[in-house]
Structures are given as C-alpha cells and as structure tokens.
Amino acid sequence: MVWILIAGVVLLAALAPMFTGDMEHINLDAQARAAMSGKVFATLSDGVTHYEWRGPENGPKVVLVHGFSSPMFIWDHNL
C-alpha cells in the first residue's frame, strides 16, 4: 500500500511542470534579441515577433504562418 502512495507522489511530481507553467514560453528582452545574430524581430501592438525573409528580393511575396503548436521550420520543405 505504501508503494502505491510513493508511486503516486513521484508521478505527481513528474507531471507537475506540465500543469504549472508554459515550458515553451521564453521572455526575451531587447538585449537578448540583439544578441541573437541573424534573427529579425518586428514590434507589433501586442508584443514582439520573430520573422524571416527568404528567396530573391525581386520575387513574389508569400506569407507563411505556422500554427500555435507547430514551429517555424514546418515550412522549410516548401522554401
């Protein structure tokens, strides 16, 4: 019976970070963004976002937006 209680406490401790915070959210201040060489940021009304320009300057412009749970590299095979 005691081992079930111990296993439950260990399981709860292992799963707690999933419910207590956003593990993928990192706040970057202006100094941290400036230190990221090759990255471009735009200041918007709701915050700052990262973007990339790819392809020839005189080519057609296409905007690719990834979803809330998928990263930017999801579009790499399309470019």
Residue, then its C-alpha position, 0 to 999 in steps of 0.5 A: m500500500v505504501w508503494i502505491l502512495i510513493a508511486g503516486v507522489v513521484l508521478l505527481a511530481a513528474l507531471a507537475p511542470m506540465f500543469t504549472g507553467d508554459m515550458e515553451h514560453i521564453n521572455l526575451d528582452a531587447q538585449a537578448r534579441a540583439a544578441m541573437s545574430g541573424k534573427v529579425f524581430a518586428t514590434l507589433s501592438d501586442g508584443v514582439t515577433h520573430y520573422e524571416w525573409r527568404g528567396p530573391e528580393n525581386g520575387p513574389k511575396v508569400v506569407l507563411v504562418h505556422g500554427f500555435s503548436s507547430p514551429m517555424f521550420i514546418w515550412d522549410h520543405n516548401l522554401 
